[in-house]
Amino acid sequence: MNGALEPVFKVLHGGVSAMIAEGLGSLGALVGSGHKSIAGIQLSINHVKSALLGETVHAESHPSKLWQHNPGMGGSAVEG
């Protein structure tokens, strides 16, 4: 975090954490699908520790389920 958009309490806002998670998940899904149309259906975030002004934030994204698309039949979960 830097002072460009300095937060009031000098900690990272939870909405920014959600934005980072959504971006990573969407990028991973896009690449994993072979660049097909994708859509996220749920976002679940745990705020493990505060990020103070000047600190670096580390983010990871892992799929909870892999889905296989069946045209006309919706999607079905597959083990991955």
MARPATI-924648 format. One record per residue (C-alpha): residue in three letters; chain; x, y, z. Coordinates in Angstrom, 2 decimals, always signed. Layout:
N
  type  mol       xx       yy       zz
   Ala    A        X        Y        Z
...
***
This chain:
80
  type  mol       xx       yy       zz
   Met    A    +0.00    +0.00    +0.00
   Asn    A    +1.19    +3.51    -0.67
   Gly    A    -0.01    +6.99    +0.17
   Ala    A    -1.63    +7.66    -3.24
   Leu    A    -5.05    +6.68    -1.91
   Glu    A    -4.31    +6.83    +1.79
   Pro    A    -7.00    +5.06    +3.82
   Val    A    -8.49    +6.86    +6.80
   Phe    A    -7.33    +4.31    +9.38
   Lys    A    -4.10    +3.50    +7.51
   Val    A    -5.12    -0.14    +6.92
   Leu    A    -6.23    -1.87    +3.72
   His    A   -10.02    -1.69    +3.25
   Gly    A   -11.80    -5.07    +3.04
   Gly    A   -13.33    -4.08    -0.30
   Val    A    -9.85    -3.81    -1.80
   Ser    A    -9.10    -7.33    -0.57
   Ala    A   -12.28    -8.52    -2.32
   Met    A   -11.30    -6.73    -5.53
   Ile    A    -7.86    -8.37    -5.52
   Ala    A    -9.38   -11.82    -4.87
   Glu    A   -12.02   -11.39    -7.60
   Gly    A    -9.37   -10.26   -10.09
   Leu    A    -7.07   -13.21    -9.36
   Gly    A    -9.92   -15.72    -9.45
   Ser    A   -11.29   -14.37   -12.72
   Leu    A    -7.86   -14.36   -14.36
   Gly    A    -7.20   -17.94   -13.23
   Ala    A   -10.61   -19.10   -14.47
   Leu    A   -10.08   -17.41   -17.83
   Val    A    -6.69   -19.04   -18.35
   Gly    A    -7.89   -22.41   -16.97
   Ser    A   -10.89   -22.44   -19.33
   Gly    A    -8.74   -21.90   -22.41
   His    A   -10.00   -18.31   -22.69
   Lys    A   -13.69   -19.24   -22.88
   Ser    A   -16.50   -17.24   -21.31
   Ile    A   -16.43   -17.66   -17.55
   Ala    A   -18.40   -16.32   -14.60
   Gly    A   -17.74   -16.49   -10.88
   Ile    A   -20.61   -17.60    -8.68
   Gln    A   -19.26   -17.00    -5.18
   Leu    A   -16.59   -14.95    -3.47
   Ser    A   -15.49   -15.91    +0.04
   Ile    A   -12.71   -13.98    +1.76
   Asn    A   -10.94   -14.37    +5.10
   His    A    -9.09   -11.34    +6.37
   Val    A    -6.22   -13.03    +8.18
   Lys    A    -4.18    -9.93    +9.02
   Ser    A    -4.38    -6.18    +8.53
   Ala    A    -2.17    -4.58    +5.89
   Leu    A    -0.73    -1.32    +7.16
   Leu    A    +0.32    +1.63    +5.02
   Gly    A    +3.70    +0.82    +3.41
   Glu    A    +3.35    -2.97    +3.68
   Thr    A    +3.25    -5.40    +0.75
   Val    A    +0.15    -7.56    +0.28
   His    A    +0.52   -11.18    -0.93
   Ala    A    -2.49   -12.80    -2.61
   Glu    A    -3.13   -16.34    -3.91
   Ser    A    -6.06   -17.88    -5.73
   His    A    -6.98   -21.58    -5.83
   Pro    A   -10.07   -23.21    -7.39
   Ser    A   -12.45   -24.79    -4.90
   Lys    A   -14.10   -26.89    -7.65
   Leu    A   -13.44   -27.44   -11.32
   Trp    A   -16.51   -27.38   -13.54
   Gln    A   -17.19   -29.01   -16.88
   His    A   -19.67   -27.34   -19.20
   Asn    A   -22.32   -29.54   -20.83
   Pro    A   -24.17   -27.48   -23.49
   Gly    A   -27.91   -27.53   -22.82
   Met    A   -27.41   -29.35   -19.54
   Gly    A   -25.81   -26.64   -17.40
   Gly    A   -22.56   -27.37   -15.63
   Ser    A   -21.42   -30.23   -13.46
   Ala    A   -18.63   -30.42   -10.94
   Val    A   -15.70   -32.66   -11.77
   Glu    A   -12.80   -33.67    -9.58
   Gly    A    -9.65   -31.83   -10.49
***
